[in-house]
Amino acid sequence: MTRARHRRRLARHGPNVWVVRRGGKYAVTEECTGFVLTPPISQQLAIRIARLIARANRSELIVQARSGRIRIKDSHGVDPFPPRG
């Protein structure tokens, strides 16, 4: 397998995973599908579940705060530009 083909294969990833507020609790959804993966649960449990899904998808985990703003962004994919250090 050539290097370029190998990189393309490694770079594939699934949809980003969101932890969003639903009523007084939080739910896990996948970007683009709009499908809710979990019933409303505590934020801590939703983050744990979403992190596992994001790792499997090789995608990004995005957590919404109570205000609706993004609270956490965590990449679990192949990063083409890793930080130095």
N, C-alpha and C positions, 0 to 999 in steps of 0.2 A: 504494500500500500504506500502510495506517495505521501510526502509530508503534508502537502496542501489538502489532499483528500482526508487524511487523518485529522487535520485541524478542523475541517468542516464537520466531520462526524462528531468531534468533541464539542463543537460550538453549538450544537442543537440544544434547544431548550424548550420547555413547555410554557404555558401561560403564567404570568405573575400571580402570586397568591396574596390576597388582601384579607386583613382582619378588620371588619367594619362594624359599626354600631347598629344594632337592631333593637329598637325599644330601649330597655334599660340594660341589655346585655350585648354580647358580641357574637358575630358569626363569621365563618370562613368562606370566602368566595374566590373563584378564579377569574382573572381578567378576561375580557372578551366574551366569555360564555354567559356571565350574569347569573350563573347557577349557584345557589347557596349550598355549600357542602356539609354544613353542620347546623343543627338547631341553635337558637340563642343560648350561649353558655358564658361562663366567666371569661374575662379578657385573658387571664393567665393561661387557662386551659386552651383557649382559642389560639394563642400565640404558639404554644407547644405543638398543637396539631398542624397549624399552618407552616411552621418551620420544617416539620417532617415532610410535608407535601412539597414545599419549595425545594428541599434538598433532592427529592425524587425527580422533580421537574427540571432541576438545574436552572431555577429561575430566581426571581427576587421576591422577598417577603416584605410587604408593606403593611404597617399597622396604623390605624386611624385612632386619634385621640378622641376624647369626649367632645371636644370642640369641632371635630370634623377635619382638623388639620392632620398632616402626616406626622406621626410621632416617631416611628422607627422605619428605616429602610435597611435591609440586609440582603446582600447578594449571595446566592448559593450556586451561581453558574460559573462558567469559564470566563475569567476576566482577561481580555486581551491587553489591558494596560495595568498590570499590578503596581501597587505603590512601591516606591523605593524605601529601602531601610531594612 
